[in-house]
């Protein structure tokens, strides 16, 4: 193994120890090290970084930018050990990945998608997706967190979900409403008729009793959204992750309507969503017309009070 390969492995382990998963980044970095080995490079330069980042030539510039960003992080780390390492400056390629416009589902749209799920076959498949989509809508959980829930992670008696090793490796408790508890209990009862005595690998299961995969959930959701008549609105299209955006926006709207101190309560939302800091939560707070109006009204009221 080359010196750079060992250094890259050390870099990934160090970042993961800090709580970063670095799944796709580790793959990109491994490809960069192979690229350096293939061309006989013994150190990182701006030229080698760009040469790697802009492959393949037919890829979208956003992909090139992502690859260069991964290399830049590694180069910054390597420069502390080898001062001859060149760190690619920012702005060499096109700007990073643009923020996707979230699709903020209406209550009727959520109901339509869940109704489309009920039409799936076999029946367990239908109730799995109906319950999963409902849970995402009312909790704002990440899809990966929901499908990773174990049977013991769903506390029906106390209305609590335990998320293990969420983003940044943090565990957290997610309290749920009594109506959500009822829905989860009904699902568990139906699941147990097919997979009794703890045979299911996770709380939500596939038709063969195994854990759901993100790719399969995403594909099935896309079909359900299409059957429910959900269509793209300009640049935004229905995505699973947008349930998380909707939850954040609806929570804020609820606080504004009740006259709560939104700034003081924002850390609570961050904790509930599993963010390590409120700034991460701002990403989800889309400026809907109603949210903007309420925020402006609150600001105007404060100015008058002065």
WOTAJO-V575980 format. One record per pair of residues at least 6 apart in sequence whose ideal C-beta (glycine too) atoms are under 7 Angstrom apart, sorted by the first residue. I is the first residue (numbers start at 0). GAP is how many residues later the second one is. Records with the same first field share a line. If there is no record, write none. Layout:
BEGIN
I: GAP, GAP
END
This chain:
BEGIN
1: 35
3: 29, 32
4: 28
6: 71, 74
7: 21, 25, 66
10: 63, 66
11: 10, 14, 17
14: 7
15: 6
18: 149, 150
24: 45
27: 39, 42
28: 41, 45
31: 20, 39
34: 17
35: 12
40: 7
42: 39, 41, 42
43: 31, 34, 41, 42
44: 41
45: 40, 42
48: 19, 22, 26, 39
49: 38, 42
51: 15, 19
52: 11, 14, 15, 18, 40
53: 10
60: 32, 33
61: 32, 35
63: 29
64: 28, 29, 30, 31
65: 31
67: 20, 24, 25
68: 27
70: 17
71: 15, 16
74: 10, 11, 12, 13
75: 11
77: 7
78: 6, 8
100: 133, 134, 135
101: 134, 140, 143, 184
102: 130, 133, 134, 135, 136, 139
103: 138, 141, 142, 145, 182, 184
104: 137, 138, 141
108: 119, 121
109: 27
111: 116, 117
112: 20, 111, 112, 115, 117
113: 16, 19, 20
115: 108, 111, 112
116: 9, 12, 13, 16, 107
117: 8, 12
118: 7
119: 6, 9
121: 85
123: 66, 67, 70, 83
124: 82
126: 60, 63
127: 76, 77
128: 91, 95
130: 52, 53, 56
131: 14, 72
133: 49
134: 6, 11, 45
135: 7, 10, 104, 107
136: 106
137: 39, 42
138: 35, 37, 108
139: 103, 104, 107, 108, 133
140: 33
141: 24, 25, 102
142: 71, 74, 97, 98
143: 70
144: 18, 21
145: 58
146: 55, 57, 64, 65, 67, 70
147: 54
148: 12, 53, 54, 55
149: 52, 53
150: 47, 49, 52
152: 8, 9, 11, 50
153: 7, 30, 49
155: 25, 28, 29
158: 16, 17, 19, 22
159: 13, 15
160: 13, 15
161: 9, 11
162: 8, 9, 11, 111
163: 7
164: 6
165: 6, 108
166: 107
167: 108
169: 104
171: 102
173: 98
190: 9, 14
194: 10, 14
198: 10
199: 9
200: 8, 9, 10
201: 9
203: 8
205: 6
216: 23
217: 22
220: 19
224: 13
229: 8
243: 40
244: 39, 41
247: 21, 25, 33, 36, 37
248: 36, 37, 39, 42
250: 18
251: 10, 33, 39
252: 37, 38, 41
254: 7, 10
255: 6, 38, 42
265: 12, 15
266: 11
268: 12
269: 7, 8, 10, 11
272: 8
274: 6
END
